[in-house]
Amino acid sequence: MASKPRKAGAADRYDPLAHTAEDTAHALARPDVRAAYDALEEEYAALDALLGARKEAGLTQAEVAERMGTTASAVSRLESSLSSERHSPSFSTLRKYAAACGKKLVISLA
């Protein structure tokens, strides 16, 4: 039996463009883009630290979730929350994530 033809959806229209270092430099030359980029520095540094800890531990989101006593979707939301203004994770959650990766949470002010 033949399968039904799929309707063209948004996923079928997605066609990403390559982004180069030159593109980034051009965009960051604009003061408004530079200001927005700089405002996200701390969030992206925190995200980089979390993802780096998970990668160094060789763990998947599901494995971190199991160690934290939560779900993989909760870990995914935690990791994505650092690059959005929708939610800020608690110290307790960050501490659990760090421990699941064999790390200790350390907060530093510079």
MOPAC internal coordinates of N, CA, C and O (Angstrom, degrees):
PM7 1SCF
backbone

  N    0.0000 0     0.00 0     0.00 0    0    0    0
  C    1.4514 1     0.00 0     0.00 0    1    0    0
  C    1.5189 1   109.11 1     0.00 0    2    1    0
  O    1.2310 1   119.86 1   -49.60 1    3    2    1
  N    1.2957 1   117.87 1   130.40 1    3    2    1
  C    1.4581 1   122.85 1  -178.41 1    5    3    2
  C    1.5183 1   110.27 1   -76.34 1    6    5    3
  O    1.2310 1   120.84 1   -34.72 1    7    6    5
  N    1.3299 1   115.99 1   145.28 1    7    6    5
  C    1.4627 1   119.52 1   178.32 1    9    7    6
  C    1.5162 1   110.13 1   -78.63 1   10    9    7
  O    1.2310 1   121.91 1   -22.42 1   11   10    9
  N    1.3369 1   113.95 1   157.58 1   11   10    9
  C    1.4615 1   119.89 1   179.61 1   13   11   10
  C    1.5266 1   109.31 1   -72.13 1   14   13   11
  O    1.2310 1   120.23 1   -36.83 1   15   14   13
  N    1.3245 1   117.17 1   143.17 1   15   14   13
  C    1.4720 1   118.24 1   176.05 1   17   15   14
  C    1.5248 1   110.00 1   -67.15 1   18   17   15
  O    1.2310 1   120.71 1   -38.92 1   19   18   17
  N    1.3128 1   116.25 1   141.08 1   19   18   17
  C    1.4725 1   121.32 1   178.80 1   21   19   18
  C    1.5091 1   110.61 1   -81.12 1   22   21   19
  O    1.2310 1   121.49 1   -33.73 1   23   22   21
  N    1.3315 1   114.76 1   146.27 1   23   22   21
  C    1.4628 1   119.70 1   172.81 1   25   23   22
  C    1.5257 1   107.99 1   -79.20 1   26   25   23
  O    1.2310 1   120.93 1   -36.24 1   27   26   25
  N    1.2957 1   115.84 1   143.76 1   27   26   25
  C    1.4677 1   119.74 1   177.43 1   29   27   26
  C    1.5188 1   108.19 1   -69.25 1   30   29   27
  O    1.2310 1   120.47 1   -54.03 1   31   30   29
  N    1.3136 1   116.71 1   125.97 1   31   30   29
  C    1.4628 1   121.59 1   179.49 1   33   31   30
  C    1.5146 1   110.09 1  -121.41 1   34   33   31
  O    1.2310 1   121.48 1     6.96 1   35   34   33
  N    1.3200 1   114.76 1  -173.04 1   35   34   33
  C    1.4622 1   120.77 1  -178.71 1   37   35   34
  C    1.5284 1   111.08 1   -59.35 1   38   37   35
  O    1.2310 1   120.28 1   142.94 1   39   38   37
  N    1.3412 1   117.07 1   -37.06 1   39   38   37
  C    1.4619 1   119.95 1  -178.85 1   41   39   38
  C    1.5237 1   111.41 1   -64.16 1   42   41   39
  O    1.2310 1   120.55 1   149.15 1   43   42   41
  N    1.3223 1   116.56 1   -30.85 1   43   42   41
  C    1.4595 1   120.35 1   179.48 1   45   43   42
  C    1.5297 1   111.60 1   -73.58 1   46   45   43
  O    1.2310 1   120.74 1   158.61 1   47   46   45
  N    1.3133 1   116.18 1   -21.39 1   47   46   45
  C    1.4678 1   120.44 1  -177.46 1   49   47   46
  C    1.5298 1   112.22 1   -95.29 1   50   49   47
  O    1.2310 1   119.78 1   171.66 1   51   50   49
  N    1.3036 1   118.03 1    -8.34 1   51   50   49
  C    1.4588 1   121.37 1  -177.28 1   53   51   50
  C    1.5195 1   110.08 1   -68.27 1   54   53   51
  O    1.2310 1   120.72 1   -59.40 1   55   54   53
  N    1.2943 1   116.23 1   120.60 1   55   54   53
  C    1.4673 1   121.23 1  -178.86 1   57   55   54
  C    1.5309 1   107.73 1  -141.37 1   58   57   55
  O    1.2310 1   120.07 1   -95.53 1   59   58   57
  N    1.3371 1   117.47 1    84.47 1   59   58   57
  C    1.4598 1   120.23 1  -175.47 1   61   59   58
  C    1.5317 1   112.22 1   -65.89 1   62   61   59
  O    1.2310 1   122.01 1   -29.85 1   63   62   61
  N    1.3142 1   113.76 1   150.15 1   63   62   61
  C    1.4629 1   120.43 1   176.35 1   65   63   62
  C    1.5209 1   109.16 1   -99.04 1   66   65   63
  O    1.2310 1   120.80 1   -32.78 1   67   66   65
  N    1.3168 1   116.07 1   147.22 1   67   66   65
  C    1.4628 1   120.50 1   175.72 1   69   67   66
  C    1.5252 1   108.95 1   -65.78 1   70   69   67
  O    1.2310 1   120.42 1   -35.49 1   71   70   69
  N    1.3116 1   116.81 1   144.51 1   71   70   69
  C    1.4646 1   122.49 1  -179.80 1   73   71   70
  C    1.5261 1   107.44 1  -124.52 1   74   73   71
  O    1.2310 1   120.70 1   -56.33 1   75   74   73
  N    1.3176 1   116.27 1   123.67 1   75   74   73
  C    1.4559 1   120.42 1  -176.14 1   77   75   74
  C    1.5261 1   111.32 1  -107.11 1   78   77   75
  O    1.2310 1   120.84 1   -10.36 1   79   78   77
  N    1.3047 1   116.00 1   169.64 1   79   78   77
  C    1.4614 1   121.36 1   175.57 1   81   79   78
  C    1.5353 1   110.01 1   -61.64 1   82   81   79
  O    1.2310 1   120.81 1   146.42 1   83   82   81
  N    1.3157 1   116.05 1   -33.58 1   83   82   81
  C    1.4699 1   120.41 1   177.50 1   85   83   82
  C    1.5333 1   110.46 1   -65.24 1   86   85   83
  O    1.2310 1   120.14 1   141.33 1   87   86   85
  N    1.3298 1   117.33 1   -38.67 1   87   86   85
  C    1.4666 1   121.60 1   176.32 1   89   87   86
  C    1.5284 1   110.12 1   -61.31 1   90   89   87
  O    1.2310 1   120.90 1   135.81 1   91   90   89
  N    1.3284 1   115.89 1   -44.19 1   91   90   89
  C    1.4597 1   120.75 1   179.70 1   93   91   90
  C    1.5228 1   110.58 1   -62.27 1   94   93   91
  O    1.2310 1   120.28 1   132.95 1   95   94   93
  N    1.3176 1   117.07 1   -47.05 1   95   94   93
  C    1.4665 1   121.08 1   179.78 1   97   95   94
  C    1.5265 1   110.91 1   -60.06 1   98   97   95
  O    1.2310 1   120.52 1   138.58 1   99   98   97
  N    1.3200 1   116.61 1   -41.42 1   99   98   97
  C    1.4635 1   121.33 1   179.45 1  101   99   98
  C    1.5290 1   110.26 1   -62.91 1  102  101   99
  O    1.2310 1   120.47 1   134.53 1  103  102  101
  N    1.3442 1   116.71 1   -45.47 1  103  102  101
  C    1.4605 1   120.66 1  -179.87 1  105  103  102
  C    1.5273 1   111.09 1   -65.09 1  106  105  103
  O    1.2310 1   120.30 1   137.48 1  107  106  105
  N    1.3384 1   117.03 1   -42.52 1  107  106  105
  C    1.4669 1   120.43 1  -177.68 1  109  107  106
  C    1.5303 1   112.99 1   -72.11 1  110  109  107
  O    1.2310 1   120.04 1   169.33 1  111  110  109
  N    1.3069 1   117.54 1   -10.67 1  111  110  109
  C    1.4608 1   120.96 1   175.26 1  113  111  110
  C    1.5229 1   110.87 1   -71.90 1  114  113  111
  O    1.2310 1   120.59 1   159.52 1  115  114  113
  N    1.3342 1   116.47 1   -20.48 1  115  114  113
  C    1.4630 1   120.92 1   177.39 1  117  115  114
  C    1.5234 1   108.84 1   -79.09 1  118  117  115
  O    1.2310 1   119.22 1   -53.92 1  119  118  117
  N    1.3326 1   119.10 1   126.08 1  119  118  117
  C    1.4701 1   121.20 1  -177.48 1  121  119  118
  C    1.5317 1   113.71 1   -57.60 1  122  121  119
  O    1.2310 1   119.79 1   142.30 1  123  122  121
  N    1.3275 1   118.01 1   -37.70 1  123  122  121
  C    1.4597 1   119.64 1  -179.11 1  125  123  122
  C    1.5291 1   111.58 1   -68.69 1  126  125  123
  O    1.2310 1   120.28 1   141.46 1  127  126  125
  N    1.3127 1   117.08 1   -38.54 1  127  126  125
  C    1.4636 1   121.03 1   178.45 1  129  127  126
  C    1.5238 1   109.16 1   -69.69 1  130  129  127
  O    1.2310 1   119.68 1   137.64 1  131  130  129
  N    1.3151 1   118.22 1   -42.36 1  131  130  129
  C    1.4689 1   122.49 1   179.20 1  133  131  130
  C    1.5231 1   110.30 1   -60.51 1  134  133  131
  O    1.2310 1   120.19 1   136.50 1  135  134  133
  N    1.3423 1   117.24 1   -43.50 1  135  134  133
  C    1.4653 1   120.48 1  -179.41 1  137  135  134
  C    1.5300 1   110.88 1   -63.68 1  138  137  135
  O    1.2310 1   120.16 1   136.95 1  139  138  137
  N    1.3235 1   117.31 1   -43.05 1  139  138  137
  C    1.4683 1   121.12 1   178.82 1  141  139  138
  C    1.5258 1   110.46 1   -65.16 1  142  141  139
  O    1.2310 1   120.46 1   138.73 1  143  142  141
  N    1.3190 1   116.72 1   -41.27 1  143  142  141
  C    1.4667 1   122.73 1   179.25 1  145  143  142
  C    1.5293 1   110.13 1   -62.84 1  146  145  143
  O    1.2310 1   120.42 1   132.67 1  147  146  145
  N    1.3192 1   116.80 1   -47.33 1  147  146  145
  C    1.4624 1   121.17 1  -179.08 1  149  147  146
  C    1.5251 1   111.88 1   -64.78 1  150  149  147
  O    1.2310 1   120.49 1   147.11 1  151  150  149
  N    1.3395 1   116.67 1   -32.89 1  151  150  149
  C    1.4595 1   120.65 1  -179.93 1  153  151  150
  C    1.5303 1   111.92 1   -65.75 1  154  153  151
  O    1.2310 1   120.08 1   157.17 1  155  154  153
  N    1.3139 1   117.45 1   -22.83 1  155  154  153
  C    1.4644 1   121.73 1  -178.75 1  157  155  154
  C    1.5215 1   113.43 1   -93.46 1  158  157  155
  O    1.2310 1   119.91 1  -179.42 1  159  158  157
  N    1.3150 1   117.77 1     0.58 1  159  158  157
  C    1.4648 1   121.53 1  -174.15 1  161  159  158
  C    1.5301 1   112.98 1   -54.53 1  162  161  159
  O    1.2310 1   119.81 1   132.59 1  163  162  161
  N    1.3342 1   117.96 1   -47.41 1  163  162  161
  C    1.4640 1   120.47 1  -176.81 1  165  163  162
  C    1.5234 1   112.23 1   -66.97 1  166  165  163
  O    1.2310 1   120.52 1   139.60 1  167  166  165
  N    1.3475 1   116.60 1   -40.40 1  167  166  165
  C    1.4532 1   119.93 1   179.50 1  169  167  166
  C    1.5275 1   110.98 1   -63.47 1  170  169  167
  O    1.2310 1   120.64 1   136.06 1  171  170  169
  N    1.3222 1   116.38 1   -43.94 1  171  170  169
  C    1.4558 1   119.26 1  -179.51 1  173  171  170
  C    1.5246 1   111.84 1   -70.46 1  174  173  171
  O    1.2310 1   119.88 1   149.64 1  175  174  173
  N    1.3139 1   117.83 1   -30.36 1  175  174  173
  C    1.4657 1   120.23 1   175.72 1  177  175  174
  C    1.5315 1   109.67 1   -66.52 1  178  177  175
  O    1.2310 1   120.46 1   139.40 1  179  178  177
  N    1.3295 1   116.73 1   -40.60 1  179  178  177
  C    1.4656 1   120.61 1   178.27 1  181  179  178
  C    1.5319 1   110.33 1   -66.25 1  182  181  179
  O    1.2310 1   120.36 1   136.24 1  183  182  181
  N    1.3246 1   116.91 1   -43.76 1  183  182  181
  C    1.4551 1   120.82 1   178.02 1  185  183  182
  C    1.5245 1   110.85 1   -61.31 1  186  185  183
  O    1.2310 1   120.66 1   136.82 1  187  186  185
  N    1.3258 1   116.33 1   -43.18 1  187  186  185
  C    1.4534 1   121.30 1   178.56 1  189  187  186
  C    1.5336 1   110.85 1   -60.61 1  190  189  187
  O    1.2310 1   120.44 1   140.72 1  191  190  189
  N    1.3384 1   116.77 1   -39.28 1  191  190  189
  C    1.4636 1   120.83 1   178.93 1  193  191  190
  C    1.5298 1   110.70 1   -65.44 1  194  193  191
  O    1.2310 1   120.15 1   136.72 1  195  194  193
  N    1.3381 1   117.31 1   -43.28 1  195  194  193
  C    1.4566 1   120.36 1   179.39 1  197  195  194
  C    1.5216 1   111.43 1   -63.93 1  198  197  195
  O    1.2310 1   121.13 1   129.49 1  199  198  197
  N    1.3234 1   115.44 1   -50.51 1  199  198  197
  C    1.4615 1   119.35 1  -178.36 1  201  199  198
  C    1.5281 1   111.29 1   -63.96 1  202  201  199
  O    1.2310 1   120.70 1   142.98 1  203  202  201
  N    1.3304 1   116.26 1   -37.02 1  203  202  201
  C    1.4631 1   120.65 1   177.67 1  205  203  202
  C    1.5234 1   111.79 1   -64.32 1  206  205  203
  O    1.2310 1   120.63 1   139.58 1  207  206  205
  N    1.3341 1   116.40 1   -40.42 1  207  206  205
  C    1.4672 1   120.34 1   178.82 1  209  207  206
  C    1.5231 1   110.45 1   -65.05 1  210  209  207
  O    1.2310 1   120.71 1   137.37 1  211  210  209
  N    1.3331 1   116.25 1   -42.63 1  211  210  209
  C    1.4692 1   119.69 1   179.83 1  213  211  210
  C    1.5251 1   110.84 1   -65.58 1  214  213  211
  O    1.2310 1   120.62 1   137.64 1  215  214  213
  N    1.3345 1   116.42 1   -42.36 1  215  214  213
  C    1.4630 1   120.37 1   179.58 1  217  215  214
  C    1.5256 1   110.68 1   -65.36 1  218  217  215
  O    1.2310 1   120.44 1   135.84 1  219  218  217
  N    1.3341 1   116.77 1   -44.16 1  219  218  217
  C    1.4689 1   120.86 1   179.73 1  221  219  218
  C    1.5275 1   111.27 1   -61.02 1  222  221  219
  O    1.2310 1   121.06 1   144.94 1  223  222  221
  N    1.3405 1   115.59 1   -35.06 1  223  222  221
  C    1.4595 1   119.98 1   178.69 1  225  223  222
  C    1.5331 1   111.36 1   -78.89 1  226  225  223
  O    1.2310 1   120.61 1   168.98 1  227  226  225
  N    1.3421 1   116.44 1   -11.02 1  227  226  225
  C    1.4605 1   120.40 1   179.68 1  229  227  226
  C    1.5180 1   113.38 1    69.98 1  230  229  227
  O    1.2310 1   120.59 1  -146.18 1  231  230  229
  N    1.3232 1   116.48 1    33.82 1  231  230  229
  C    1.4563 1   121.60 1  -174.95 1  233  231  230
  C    1.5218 1   112.64 1  -109.33 1  234  233  231
  O    1.2310 1   120.82 1   -30.70 1  235  234  233
  N    1.3147 1   116.04 1   149.30 1  235  234  233
  C    1.4593 1   121.80 1   171.08 1  237  235  234
  C    1.5274 1   108.05 1   -89.19 1  238  237  235
  O    1.2310 1   120.60 1   -11.32 1  239  238  237
  N    1.3286 1   116.45 1   168.68 1  239  238  237
  C    1.4633 1   119.70 1   175.40 1  241  239  238
  C    1.5239 1   110.41 1   -59.49 1  242  241  239
  O    1.2310 1   120.15 1   141.58 1  243  242  241
  N    1.3292 1   117.32 1   -38.42 1  243  242  241
  C    1.4681 1   120.99 1   179.97 1  245  243  242
  C    1.5303 1   111.22 1   -63.82 1  246  245  243
  O    1.2310 1   120.50 1   140.80 1  247  246  245
  N    1.3276 1   116.65 1   -39.20 1  247  246  245
  C    1.4691 1   120.00 1   179.89 1  249  247  246
  C    1.5279 1   110.90 1   -69.83 1  250  249  247
  O    1.2310 1   120.23 1   140.28 1  251  250  249
  N    1.3263 1   117.16 1   -39.72 1  251  250  249
  C    1.4716 1   119.89 1   175.74 1  253  251  250
  C    1.5230 1   108.98 1   -63.06 1  254  253  251
  O    1.2310 1   120.46 1   136.22 1  255  254  253
  N    1.3164 1   116.72 1   -43.78 1  255  254  253
  C    1.4653 1   121.45 1  -179.93 1  257  255  254
  C    1.5262 1   111.41 1   -58.66 1  258  257  255
  O    1.2310 1   120.62 1   135.11 1  259  258  257
  N    1.3298 1   116.42 1   -44.89 1  259  258  257
  C    1.4646 1   120.16 1   179.68 1  261  259  258
  C    1.5287 1   110.30 1   -60.24 1  262  261  259
  O    1.2310 1   120.30 1   136.47 1  263  262  261
  N    1.3102 1   117.03 1   -43.53 1  263  262  261
  C    1.4696 1   120.95 1   179.67 1  265  263  262
  C    1.5233 1   112.08 1   -67.13 1  266  265  263
  O    1.2310 1   120.62 1   150.32 1  267  266  265
  N    1.3405 1   116.42 1   -29.68 1  267  266  265
  C    1.4615 1   121.07 1   179.18 1  269  267  266
  C    1.5230 1   112.48 1   -84.78 1  270  269  267
  O    1.2310 1   120.44 1   165.65 1  271  270  269
  N    1.3310 1   116.76 1   -14.35 1  271  270  269
  C    1.4580 1   120.58 1  -176.69 1  273  271  270
  C    1.5211 1   111.86 1    77.96 1  274  273  271
  O    1.2310 1   120.71 1  -144.28 1  275  274  273
  N    1.3313 1   116.25 1    35.72 1  275  274  273
  C    1.4592 1   121.20 1  -179.28 1  277  275  274
  C    1.5255 1   108.92 1  -137.84 1  278  277  275
  O    1.2310 1   120.40 1    15.98 1  279  278  277
  N    1.3247 1   116.83 1  -164.02 1  279  278  277
  C    1.4663 1   120.91 1  -178.19 1  281  279  278
  C    1.5268 1   110.85 1  -106.51 1  282  281  279
  O    1.2310 1   121.18 1   -20.34 1  283  282  281
  N    1.3312 1   115.35 1   159.66 1  283  282  281
  C    1.4618 1   120.17 1   177.39 1  285  283  282
  C    1.5266 1   110.77 1   -61.99 1  286  285  283
  O    1.2310 1   120.16 1   145.54 1  287  286  285
  N    1.3365 1   117.30 1   -34.46 1  287  286  285
  C    1.4693 1   119.10 1   179.17 1  289  287  286
  C    1.5254 1   110.77 1   -67.21 1  290  289  287
  O    1.2310 1   119.91 1   147.72 1  291  290  289
  N    1.3324 1   117.77 1   -32.28 1  291  290  289
  C    1.4698 1   120.37 1   176.82 1  293  291  290
  C    1.5267 1   110.17 1   -67.82 1  294  293  291
  O    1.2310 1   120.05 1   141.03 1  295  294  293
  N    1.3226 1   117.51 1   -38.97 1  295  294  293
  C    1.4652 1   121.06 1   177.60 1  297  295  294
  C    1.5311 1   109.52 1   -66.68 1  298  297  295
  O    1.2310 1   120.45 1   139.65 1  299  298  297
  N    1.3116 1   116.75 1   -40.35 1  299  298  297
  C    1.4680 1   120.81 1   177.25 1  301  299  298
  C    1.5300 1   110.33 1   -60.70 1  302  301  299
  O    1.2310 1   120.79 1   135.25 1  303  302  301
  N    1.3398 1   116.10 1   -44.75 1  303  302  301
  C    1.4790 1   119.65 1   178.08 1  305  303  302
  C    1.5206 1   110.87 1   -62.94 1  306  305  303
  O    1.2310 1   120.49 1   139.60 1  307  306  305
  N    1.3327 1   116.67 1   -40.40 1  307  306  305
  C    1.4683 1   120.98 1   178.70 1  309  307  306
  C    1.5199 1   110.25 1   -59.74 1  310  309  307
  O    1.2310 1   120.63 1   130.46 1  311  310  309
  N    1.3306 1   116.41 1   -49.54 1  311  310  309
  C    1.4627 1   119.86 1  -178.70 1  313  311  310
  C    1.5229 1   111.49 1   -64.11 1  314  313  311
  O    1.2310 1   119.93 1   141.67 1  315  314  313
  N    1.3225 1   117.73 1   -38.33 1  315  314  313
  C    1.4665 1   119.48 1  -179.32 1  317  315  314
  C    1.5197 1   112.24 1   -78.68 1  318  317  315
  O    1.2310 1   119.87 1   158.84 1  319  318  317
  N    1.3404 1   117.85 1   -21.16 1  319  318  317
  C    1.4695 1   120.31 1  -178.26 1  321  319  318
  C    1.5181 1   112.30 1   -66.19 1  322  321  319
  O    1.2310 1   120.43 1   154.84 1  323  322  321
  N    1.3220 1   116.79 1   -25.16 1  323  322  321
  C    1.4632 1   119.40 1  -178.07 1  325  323  322
  C    1.5170 1   112.51 1   -73.59 1  326  325  323
  O    1.2310 1   120.41 1   163.29 1  327  326  325
  N    1.3222 1   116.82 1   -16.71 1  327  326  325
  C    1.4700 1   118.92 1   178.49 1  329  327  326
  C    1.5252 1   110.99 1  -107.18 1  330  329  327
  O    1.2310 1   120.31 1  -159.69 1  331  330  329
  N    1.3262 1   117.01 1    20.31 1  331  330  329
  C    1.4549 1   120.90 1   176.62 1  333  331  330
  C    1.5164 1   108.48 1  -141.26 1  334  333  331
  O    1.2310 1   120.88 1   -14.23 1  335  334  333
  N    1.3021 1   115.92 1   165.77 1  335  334  333
  C    1.4639 1   120.03 1   179.18 1  337  335  334
  C    1.5210 1   111.64 1   -97.56 1  338  337  335
  O    1.2310 1   120.02 1  -171.77 1  339  338  337
  N    1.3314 1   117.56 1     8.23 1  339  338  337
  C    1.4600 1   120.64 1  -174.83 1  341  339  338
  C    1.5191 1   113.26 1   -74.01 1  342  341  339
  O    1.2310 1   119.61 1   147.46 1  343  342  341
  N    1.2989 1   118.34 1   -32.54 1  343  342  341
  C    1.4643 1   120.24 1  -173.18 1  345  343  342
  C    1.5264 1   109.45 1  -153.92 1  346  345  343
  O    1.2310 1   121.06 1   -39.94 1  347  346  345
  N    1.3115 1   115.57 1   140.06 1  347  346  345
  C    1.4617 1   120.58 1   173.72 1  349  347  346
  C    1.5155 1   107.76 1  -115.19 1  350  349  347
  O    1.2310 1   119.90 1   -58.30 1  351  350  349
  N    1.3327 1   117.79 1   121.70 1  351  350  349
  C    1.4642 1   119.88 1  -178.72 1  353  351  350
  C    1.5239 1   111.26 1   -67.71 1  354  353  351
  O    1.2310 1   121.14 1   -28.14 1  355  354  353
  N    1.3250 1   115.43 1   151.86 1  355  354  353
  C    1.4656 1   120.84 1   178.64 1  357  355  354
  C    1.5239 1   110.25 1   -76.12 1  358  357  355
  O    1.2310 1   120.89 1   -17.61 1  359  358  357
  N    1.3303 1   115.91 1   162.39 1  359  358  357
  C    1.4608 1   120.37 1   175.02 1  361  359  358
  C    1.5266 1   109.75 1   -61.75 1  362  361  359
  O    1.2310 1   120.57 1   142.46 1  363  362  361
  N    1.3168 1   116.51 1   -37.54 1  363  362  361
  C    1.4613 1   120.78 1   179.43 1  365  363  362
  C    1.5290 1   111.01 1   -59.84 1  366  365  363
  O    1.2310 1   120.64 1   135.55 1  367  366  365
  N    1.3295 1   116.38 1   -44.45 1  367  366  365
  C    1.4667 1   120.24 1   179.35 1  369  367  366
  C    1.5181 1   111.03 1   -65.83 1  370  369  367
  O    1.2310 1   120.40 1   136.22 1  371  370  369
  N    1.3218 1   116.84 1   -43.78 1  371  370  369
  C    1.4674 1   120.26 1   178.86 1  373  371  370
  C    1.5255 1   111.01 1   -63.59 1  374  373  371
  O    1.2310 1   120.68 1   142.36 1  375  374  373
  N    1.3375 1   116.30 1   -37.64 1  375  374  373
  C    1.4627 1   121.37 1   178.09 1  377  375  374
  C    1.5328 1   110.44 1   -63.66 1  378  377  375
  O    1.2310 1   120.28 1   137.27 1  379  378  377
  N    1.3428 1   117.08 1   -42.73 1  379  378  377
  C    1.4626 1   121.44 1   178.51 1  381  379  378
  C    1.5278 1   110.97 1   -64.59 1  382  381  379
  O    1.2310 1   120.64 1   138.39 1  383  382  381
  N    1.3247 1   116.38 1   -41.61 1  383  382  381
  C    1.4653 1   120.42 1   178.86 1  385  383  382
  C    1.5228 1   109.64 1   -61.88 1  386  385  383
  O    1.2310 1   120.69 1   132.74 1  387  386  385
  N    1.3290 1   116.29 1   -47.26 1  387  386  385
  C    1.4642 1   120.54 1   179.96 1  389  387  386
  C    1.5266 1   110.39 1   -59.50 1  390  389  387
  O    1.2310 1   120.11 1   134.08 1  391  390  389
  N    1.3189 1   117.40 1   -45.92 1  391  390  389
  C    1.4655 1   121.09 1  -179.83 1  393  391  390
  C    1.5199 1   111.31 1   -63.20 1  394  393  391
  O    1.2310 1   120.17 1   141.98 1  395  394  393
  N    1.3323 1   117.28 1   -38.02 1  395  394  393
  C    1.4628 1   121.11 1   178.45 1  397  395  394
  C    1.5238 1   111.39 1   -62.43 1  398  397  395
  O    1.2310 1   120.80 1   152.11 1  399  398  397
  N    1.3386 1   116.07 1   -27.89 1  399  398  397
  C    1.4643 1   121.68 1   179.02 1  401  399  398
  C    1.5246 1   112.66 1   -94.85 1  402  401  399
  O    1.2310 1   121.07 1  -173.29 1  403  402  401
  N    1.3364 1   115.56 1     6.71 1  403  402  401
  C    1.4633 1   119.73 1   179.59 1  405  403  402
  C    1.5106 1   113.18 1    76.41 1  406  405  403
  O    1.2310 1   120.66 1  -154.35 1  407  406  405
  N    1.3113 1   116.35 1    25.65 1  407  406  405
  C    1.4660 1   122.22 1  -178.04 1  409  407  406
  C    1.5181 1   110.31 1  -120.51 1  410  409  407
  O    1.2310 1   121.09 1    -6.94 1  411  410  409
  N    1.3135 1   115.53 1   173.06 1  411  410  409
  C    1.4563 1   123.18 1   175.67 1  413  411  410
  C    1.5283 1   107.62 1  -120.30 1  414  413  411
  O    1.2310 1   120.19 1   -46.27 1  415  414  413
  N    1.3200 1   117.24 1   133.73 1  415  414  413
  C    1.4547 1   120.92 1   178.21 1  417  415  414
  C    1.5269 1   109.42 1   -72.82 1  418  417  415
  O    1.2310 1   120.75 1   -52.83 1  419  418  417
  N    1.3261 1   116.17 1   127.17 1  419  418  417
  C    1.4577 1   122.13 1   177.51 1  421  419  418
  C    1.5243 1   107.27 1  -129.18 1  422  421  419
  O    1.2310 1   120.55 1   -53.71 1  423  422  421
  N    1.3212 1   116.56 1   126.29 1  423  422  421
  C    1.4620 1   121.72 1   178.18 1  425  423  422
  C    1.5289 1   107.62 1  -104.36 1  426  425  423
  O    1.2310 1   120.84 1   -45.87 1  427  426  425
  N    1.3055 1   115.99 1   134.13 1  427  426  425
  C    1.4652 1   120.41 1  -178.21 1  429  427  426
  C    1.5163 1   109.89 1  -133.50 1  430  429  427
  O    1.2310 1   120.52 1   -42.77 1  431  430  429
  N    1.3092 1   116.61 1   137.23 1  431  430  429
  C    1.4596 1   121.73 1   174.10 1  433  431  430
  C    1.5112 1   107.94 1  -110.72 1  434  433  431
  O    1.2310 1   120.83 1   -49.13 1  435  434  433
  N    1.3147 1   116.01 1   130.87 1  435  434  433
  C    1.4550 1   119.74 1  -178.03 1  437  435  434
  C    1.5081 1   110.72 1  -111.49 1  438  437  435
  O    1.2310 1   120.10 1   180.00 1  439  438  437

